[in-house]
Amino acid sequence: QVRLVESGGGLVQPGGSLRLSCAASGFIFTDNRMNWYRQAPGKERELVATITNTGGSTDYADSVKGRFSISRDNAKNTVYLQMNTLKPTDTAVYYCNWYTYWGNGTLVTVSS
């Protein structure tokens, strides 16, 4: 049974930082690319960041390049999203994704 469990969301002021985590189980984590998506209120879900199975290659949405960093720890079956210099427009529910599987999401609110 595949499980993706996100954590680390919360309320942060503009310019602040958060690190999201996604604990994965039920599949061979080390063989698979992992993704972070987000969905803001009233908007479609969008791909934020992706990382290859070894962590050797990453890619980002233009809106977060230079501010967000995706990484993974294959020994812990966990993928991370480090978010710096957060903006109010980053407010969204953030989801971990593998293939057709999704976590329940973690809410990030950027507000003063």
N, C-alpha and C positions, 0 to 999 in steps of 0.2 A: 504494500500500500504506500503510494507516494504521499509524502507530507512535506510541505514547505511552510515554515513558521517564521514570520517576520517579527522583529522587535526593534526598539530604539527610537521610535517616533516620539513626537511631543511638540510642545510650544517653544519657539525660539524667537529671539528678536532678530530683525534684519541685520545682516552682517555676521550672524552667529554660525555655529557649526553643530552638526549632528552626525552620528554614525549609525547607520542601520545595519542590522544583521539578519541573515536568513539561514536558518538551520534546515538542512535537507536530509531526507531519509527515504528509503524505499526504492532507490534506484542507484546505479553505479555513478556516483557523483563525479568521480575522477575522469570519466569518459565523456562528460557532457559540458557543453557551453551553458552558461547561466546568464539570465537577464534580470534587470530591474526595469519596471514600468511604473508610470504614475498616471493618476486620473484626477484632474482638478474638477471642482464643482461645475457642472454644465458642459464639460468638455469630454472629448474622446480619450480613451487610454492611449498613452504614447510611450514608446521605448525611450528610456533614459540612458541606459548603459548596458553593455554586453561584454562578456569575458569568455575566452576560450577555455577548454578543459584544463590546460596547464597553467593558465594565467598569463601566457606569453603574449597575448594580443587582446587589446581592449578597444572599444569604440563608444562614442558618446553622441547624444543629441547636441546639436549646435548650441542650444540654449543653456547647456550645463558645462560645455567644454571649458577647461581651465579652472573650474570650481568644484566639480565632483570627481571622485575617483573610485572605481570599482576594483575589488580585489577578492581573493579567495584563499581559504586555508583547506587544502584537500585532506589534511589529517583530521580536521574537525568537521568535514562536510558542511562548511559554512561559507557563504558569500557575503561580502560587505559592500556598503555604499557609504563612503565618506563624503559628506556634503559640507562645503565651506562657503563663506560669503553668501549666505542664504538671502533670498529675496522674497518679498510677499508673493511673487508669481510662482515660487516653488511650492506654495501651499497645495497639498494634494494628498491622496492616499497612495502610498508607495507599495507596489506589489513585486514579489519575487516570482520568477517564472522559469520553468523548464518545460520544453515541448508544449503539451497542451495543459499542463498543470500550473495552478496558481495558488499562492498563499491567500490568507484572508486580508492581508494588507495591514499597513501601519500608517496612522495619520500624522502628517507633518504640517504644522501650522506655523507660518512665519508672520509675526505681527508684533508691533510695539504696543 
